[in-house]
Structures are given as C-alpha cells and as structure tokens.
C-alpha cells in the first residue's frame, strides 16, 4: 500500500512564536515519525508576498522558520522539506488551475470577503487596497497541495474552506482532462492548542501579542511576566480555566504537572509564582532547541543547501513528471505531433528508447535516446545482465530516485549510473522515463 501523503506549510511573514510551535510545528514534527506517512513540509514564501512588501523581512522570516523546523527535530533526509519558490512547477500549475477555477467561488473566499467588508464599513470602494494575490490565494494554495497529490492537509478551522476549494479545482480539472489529481482532505486536529497571547487574545502577529519561540532566556522571562492577569491576590483562589497563564502552562506540561498547577490555582498561588513556574516549564522544553536554533542561524548557507537539495529531489521525483503529463493533457504539446493541413500525419516525435551495446573495452553500456538524440549515457558494466537490470529499474521506477550530481553525473539513489549528454537537462530524462512507467502501467 502506498503511503499517505500529508502536507504542511508555514507562510514566511514573521518570526515563529509559541502559538506556531504548539499549534503546528510540534505536532507536525511528531507526525513525521508515524510509519506509513510521506510528509511534505514547505516554506510558503510566495504566499508571504501577498501581504509583505519588505524583501528583507521575507528573507529573514524564511531563514528563521527553516531553522525552527530543523531545530525542533525535522529530519530533511526522511521527509520532503523545501521552499515553495524553488519549485517552478507550483506557479505553472497555479495558472492551469486558474483557468478552471470559478470566479464565483473565489468571490466567497473568507479572506477576500473580510477585506471587502472592512472597506465597506469604512466607506471605501469594495476592492480598495486589495491586491490580486489575496484574491488568488486559494488557487496558489490548491497548487501547493495538488502538485504532490497530498491526501491530507492539517489546517485550522479557518482554512478548511481553502481545502474545499482545492478539491473543487482538482475535480474540475479531472473532469475536463482526465484523472490527474487526488482530492485532498482537511485534517482538523481537535487537540491542537490555540494559545493565548500576552493580552489574552489568540496569539497572533496580527495582534502584536506574541512570544517569540526562541527568544533569549531573559527576554522570555520578561515577556511571560507581562502576561495580563486579573487582580486576585495571593491566597485567593483562581479559576484555572479562564487563566491565560494556566492555558500556556497546560500546553507545555505533562498531565501530572497540569493537575498539580490546577490544584495550586485552587489554593491561591500568586500570579508572580505562577508566571515563574510557567517560565521554568517552557524554558525546560525549549532550551535545547534554542541552542540548536542559534547554531543553525549562524550557518545560513547550510540551511540554503538543505532547502535547495530538498526542492531538486522533489522536482525530479514528483513535480516535473506530473507537470509534463498536465501540459500534455491540456494541449501544451510538441507541434511535430500535430496532423498537417493536407490530412497527412506529421512525423511523430520519436519515443524514448534504451540501446544496449558492448564496447571494445569489453564493458557493457546502454544509452537512453529519443530519435537521434542521446539523453543519458551509462557507465560501463561487467555483464549485459547488470546493465539490463539497471535499465529495468529505470523503466519501472521512472525518475523518482534520480538525482543530478556534479559535472553532469547522474545517480540512481546512491549509485552512479552515468551522465547527461551535452545540452540535456535532468528533467528531460525524467520526462522520458515517465513514458516508460505509463506504458508499464
């Protein structure tokens, strides 16, 4: 049985805070270790451009969020970890979906409607200061999901509508052009914490009430001390269920620690003591991660390399082959395959083929060709059987395990198998192999 694909993204528009950690990052990292799940985690920097026009802020946020995921235990060699803008197939798919998306559905998107309602309340034109990015946000989000045929997308309740839109766009495309997309399901985690901020409202950058996740220890202590509380004095019983301090403590404590704190509230613990206990509990969990985070932030080139490697592997395994099939489906095709005006068929583009042969050195070789054009040249093998087995793997597995090494070398997994011919891109090899996989299917 193929694994369930689960996709999670975070917009690179600010610094991660405790609410992001408890509500998304911590549960997502835990989910990445579940057997039978193929996890996709991405930095949604295209989405950030909708509301952030400060380039330095987008860049800094991207670095901070990537370092946060890694510091919190995400293993990039075991999951797909990438930056949205490193996958050019995403904006291309966005346009293909735009051409099937109903404008009426986009008119009903919550974020767009809220912006229109705000303008009306202020006596402005409906679309004043609303950019097309906000209006098209659901289509870009649909492309993020459908490109990798994700089965499940963990979201908050306010994002469920976007998953429903992605299903609608995918279904319309499938109806017009054949079955290409898996229709995703929204996963709403009932136990995911929604943490209160410093002022008691939901912790959010929009309210400027956040506690940065990896704030230095003295800053963390100062911010926790500033959390709004009521005026009940030490010794006076306090209601844990209505307390912001208790809600934050519960999100980081064990059940036993939570029960003990609830009892302390009933006995009338002072707010200063409660905040000190909250600080110590949060710091105990975050201190090791903070140390890893600071080390990662000092090496941005390493994070850049991790993201680029993740995107390159993901394009070869998933994005490029699917886009090749989608382009074919909608008619963005090789013109040499179109019937000529006099009714005779034009010469079709030669189908890819493997040619196996033995050289004067006694070694057995093969090459992947399309007509007279060589795409991939193998290294030598001691036997024809070994070369044939490798050809069989390539036909069966397609380009999923291929990766491009230095100087044109190509690897299948960890095994060096050959090199690209001059002027050939790895994506062309992947597309050619996809045709063999389709024929076998």
Rosetta blueprint (number, residue, H / E / L):
1 X L
2 X L
3 X L
4 X E
5 X E
6 X E
7 X E
8 X E
9 X E
10 X E
11 X E
12 X L
13 X L
14 X L
15 X L
16 X L
17 X E
18 X H
19 X H
20 X H
21 X H
22 X H
23 X H
24 X H
25 X H
26 X H
27 X H
28 X H
29 X H
30 X H
31 X H
32 X L
33 X L
34 X L
35 X L
36 X L
37 X E
38 X E
39 X E
40 X E
41 X E
42 X E
43 X E
44 X E
45 X H
46 X H
47 X H
48 X H
49 X L
50 X L
51 X L
52 X L
53 X L
54 X L
55 X H
56 X H
57 X H
58 X H
59 X H
60 X H
61 X H
62 X H
63 X H
64 X H
65 X H
66 X H
67 X H
68 X H
69 X H
70 X H
71 X H
72 X L
73 X L
74 X L
75 X L
76 X L
77 X L
78 X L
79 X L
80 X E
81 X E
82 X E
83 X E
84 X H
85 X H
86 X H
87 X L
88 X H
89 X H
90 X H
91 X H
92 X H
93 X H
94 X H
95 X H
96 X H
97 X H
98 X H
99 X L
100 X L
101 X L
102 X L
103 X H
104 X H
105 X H
106 X H
107 X H
108 X L
109 X L
110 X H
111 X H
112 X H
113 X H
114 X H
115 X H
116 X H
117 X H
118 X H
119 X H
120 X H
121 X H
122 X L
123 X L
124 X L
125 X L
126 X L
127 X L
128 X L
129 X L
130 X L
131 X L
132 X H
133 X H
134 X H
135 X H
136 X H
137 X H
138 X H
139 X H
140 X H
141 X H
142 X H
143 X H
144 X H
145 X H
146 X H
147 X L
148 X L
149 X L
150 X L
151 X L
152 X E
153 X E
154 X E
155 X L
156 X L
157 X H
158 X H
159 X H
160 X H
161 X H
162 X H
163 X H
164 X H
165 X H
166 X H
167 X H
168 X H
169 X H
170 X H
171 X H
172 X H
173 X H
174 X H
175 X H
176 X H
177 X H
178 X L
179 X L
180 X L
181 X L
182 X L
183 X L
184 X L
185 X E
186 X E
187 X E
188 X L
189 X L
190 X L
191 X L
192 X L
193 X L
194 X L
195 X L
196 X E
197 X L
198 X L
199 X L
200 X L
201 X L
202 X E
203 X L
204 X L
205 X H
206 X H
207 X H
208 X L
209 X L
210 X L
211 X L
212 X E
213 X L
214 X L
215 X L
216 X L
217 X H
218 X H
219 X H
220 X H
221 X H
222 X H
223 X H
224 X H
225 X H
226 X L
227 X L
228 X L
229 X L
230 X L
231 X L
232 X L
233 X L
234 X L
235 X L
236 X L
237 X L
238 X L
239 X L
240 X H
241 X H
242 X H
243 X L
244 X H
245 X H
246 X H
247 X H
248 X H
249 X H
250 X H
251 X H
252 X H
253 X L
254 X L
255 X H
256 X H
257 X H
258 X H
259 X H
260 X H
261 X H
262 X H
263 X H
264 X H
265 X H
266 X H
267 X H
268 X L
269 X L
270 X L
271 X H
272 X H
273 X H
274 X H
275 X H
276 X H
277 X H
278 X H
279 X H
280 X H
281 X H
282 X H
283 X H
284 X H
285 X H
286 X H
287 X H
288 X H
289 X H
290 X H
291 X H
292 X H
293 X H
294 X H
295 X H
296 X H
297 X H
298 X L
299 X L
300 X H
301 X H
302 X H
303 X H
304 X H
305 X H
306 X H
307 X H
308 X H
309 X H
310 X H
311 X H
312 X H
313 X H
314 X H
315 X H
316 X H
317 X H
318 X H
319 X H
320 X H
321 X H
322 X H
323 X H
324 X H
325 X H
326 X H
327 X H
328 X H
329 X H
330 X H
331 X L
332 X L
333 X L
334 X L
335 X H
336 X H
337 X H
338 X L
339 X E
340 X L
341 X L
342 X L
343 X L
344 X L
345 X E
346 X L
347 X L
348 X L
349 X L
350 X L
351 X L
352 X E
353 X E
354 X E
355 X E
356 X E
357 X E
358 X E
359 X L
360 X L
361 X L
362 X L
363 X L
364 X E
365 X E
366 X E
367 X E
368 X E
369 X E
370 X E
371 X L
372 X L
373 X E
374 X E
375 X E
376 X E
377 X E
378 X E
379 X L
380 X L
381 X E
382 X L
383 X L
384 X H
385 X H
386 X H
387 X H
388 X H
389 X H
390 X H
391 X H
392 X H
393 X H
394 X H
395 X H
396 X H
397 X H
398 X L
399 X L
400 X L
401 X L
402 X E
403 X E
404 X E
405 X L
406 X H
407 X H
408 X H
409 X E
410 X E
411 X E
412 X E
413 X L
414 X L
415 X E
416 X E
417 X E
418 X E
419 X E
420 X E
421 X L
422 X L
423 X L
424 X L
425 X L
426 X H
427 X H
428 X H
429 X H
430 X H
431 X H
432 X H
433 X H
434 X H
435 X H
436 X H
437 X H
438 X H
439 X H
440 X H
441 X L
